Amino acid sequence: TSFSRRDTMTILPVLSLIIFISLLSTFPAFLLFPTRNRRNASSFTALEMTLLNYKGKKVEVKAGTPLSQACVTLGLKPTYSCKKGDCATCTVTVGSYCLKACVDKVPPMPNVKSLQDNGLVVQ
């Protein structure tokens, strides 16, 4: 059978989409969809501790601990509205990461000497 120019114009986008999806399935998803300043708590080791600093008070917390618990330990009381991360009223800054205290975990301690001495600043 022969295709007309009009048939080719309708088939070409569909064919392009099929090729794109097949290539996308072989490409690592973490390169396409990076997380927003978050780290996976399941990748932390059990003995890894993070030093947090809030207004001069330094506390060591296990990496992967719920951030809401760490905030209570530091004496910081973030406001909550939804308790599931939708409203972002509980957002706190830990080091250079903006994290939601109600759903995020304490990040691991970076390998920078000054941060290891002073701790990650929580605001």
N, C-alpha and C positions, 0 to 999 in steps of 0.2 A: 504494500500500500504506500501511497505517497502522501506526505504531509504538506499542507499549505502553510504559508507564512503565519497565518492566524493560529493554526494548531500549534506551531512551534512556539509562538509567543505565550500560549497558555500552559504548555508543558514545561518550558524552561524554568520558571520560578519554582515549580513543584520539584523538578529534578534537582535544582540547586539546593533546595531545602533538605532533600533526602541525603545528598552528599554531605552537607554541612552537619547534619545530625549524626551521620556515621563517623565523621571525623571527630566530632565533639565527644563521642563515647570513648574514644581512645585517648583523649587528652586528659591529664590529671585535673580533677575538678577544683582542687585547692588553689591552682594557679588562676582559674577563671573567677572564682568566688571567694576572695580572701575574707576572713572574719574581721570585724571592726574592733581592733585593739583588744581582742579577747584571746585567751589561751585555754586549751582544753584541760580541764581538771584531771582527767583520767591519765594524762601523760606525766603527772607529777609523781615523784618518789615519796615514800612514806616519811623519810627522815629529812626532807628538804624543808628548811624553815625560812621564813621571810621576816625581816625586821621592818616594822611599820613605825612611823614617827608622826604623832599628831600633837602640835603645840608643845613640843619638848618631851612628851611622854613617849617612850620607846617600848614596844611590845613585840616579842617574837611570836609569830603565828605560823602554824603549819600551812605550807602552800597547798591550795585546794580547799581550804576551809571556807565555808560560806562567808562572804564579805560582810553580811549583816552581823554575824557573831563577832568578827574582828572589830567592827565599828563600835559595838557595845563595850568590848574589852578596852578600847582606846578612850571611851567616854564621848564618842561622837554619836549623835542621834539624828540620822538622816530622816527626812519626812517621807512617809509612804502614803500612796493613794490606792494603787491597784494590787501591789504585792506580787505581780507577775511580770514586770518589766515593760509594760505598755506605756505608762505615763511618763517615765523618766524623771519623776520628782525626787527619787532617791539617788540620783547620780552623784558619785564622789570621784575625786581625782586621786589615783594611787600612782605615784611616780609621774609618768607621762600618759597613763591610761585613764580614760573616762569610763568608769564602770558603774553599773547599776547595782546598788547594794542588796536589793531584794533577790536578784537572780544570779549574780556573778560570784566567782570564787577569788580568793586571794592569789595573785600571780606569784610565780617563783621569783626568788631573789636574783637580780642580775649580777653578772661577774665583774662589776665595776667597783674598784676599791673604795672610792668615796661614798658610794651608795651602800656598800656593805658596812662601813663604819657608822654612817649617819642614819641609814634606813630609808625606806621609800616614804616620802612625805605624803600624808593623807590630808586632803582638803575637802 
